[in-house]
Amino acid sequence: MKAMRKSRFFQKDAYISVDFLEKKAEVIRMKDAPETPTPFDMIIENAEGEKNQILFEYPNIQPNNAILDELNSFAGSITKNKHVEVSIQDGTEALKVALEVMKLIS
């Protein structure tokens, strides 16, 4: 129906949406409300009377080609004796975490 590659992350005080296809991100966070909010601040109050401010952020994403970056890093490690940005240990740990997540959601 529609090509989509999004991940959504829910945290206690934030919602994060990452669109890998469009290369966009949105972060909606809550923090304690300021003592004197401006008319443009979005303030909510819960049943206990605690006031929180809702903040919307749209991080600036630099466009890149991740596979090309990875290959250039690898080539640089061989031809220029540079350190790779992600070590084999880091890659192994990331794979372990990914496999554990897959196990939990299956």
N, C-alpha and C positions, 0 to 999 in steps of 0.2 A: 504494500500500500504506500509506504513512505520510508525512504532510507533514514534511519535514525541510529545514532550511536551516543547515547546519554548514560551518565551515571548520576545517581542522586545519593547524597550522604545526609543522614539525619544525626544530629548531635543534640545534647541537652539544651544548648543555647544557640544552635545554628542549623540552617538548612543550606546545603551546597549542591548546586546543579552544574554539571560539567557536560557540555556538548562537544564531543570530540570531532564530529563531522563539521560543524560550523565554527569550531575553535572559539567557543564562548563559554564564559562561566558566570554564575550568579551566586552571590552569597547573601543570605538573609540571616542577620544575627540579632540577638537580644542582649541588651546590657541595662544596667541600672539607669533609671531615668535621671536626667540632670535636675538639679534643684530648681532651676528656672528655665523650663523648656521654651523654645521659640515656637511661634505659631505653625511652623512647618515640621516640627518634630512629631513623629508618630509615637504616641504614648498609649500603652494599654495598662489596665489594672486588673489583677486577678482577684479571686474571691477573698483572699486574705488581706487585700488592700495594698499589696506590693505593686509598685509601678515600674514598668520596663519600657525602654525605648527600642523600637524596631529600626534596624539599619539595613539599607540595601546597598550592596557593593557589586560592581561589575569590573573585576580585575582585567587589566590590559594584558591580553595574550599575544605573545610574539609568534607570528606564523613561522612554522618550520616543517621540515620533513624528518620525522624521527628516525626512520630507517636510514636515510642518507647521513644524518648526524652520527648514528651508531657506526655505520661503515667507515666514515671519515675518522672517527675516534680510533677504531680498530686499525685502520691503515696507518694513522699517525703513530700508534704505539709500535708498529713494526718498522716503518721507514724513518721515524725521527726519535725512536726510543722514548716516546712520551708515555705517561701513565694514562691508562684508560679511565674514563670518567666513572664507570661502574665496574668494580672489580669482580672477579669470579665468585668471591665470597658474598658480595652484595647481591649478585645475580642469583646465587643459590638460595640465599635467605628469602629473596623476593619470590622465587618459585615455590619455596616451602609454604610461605604465607598464602600464595594464590591457591595452591593445592588444598590447604586447610580450609580456606573460604569455600572452595568448590565442594569439599566434603560436607561442610555445614549447611550449604544451601541445597544439596541434592536430596 
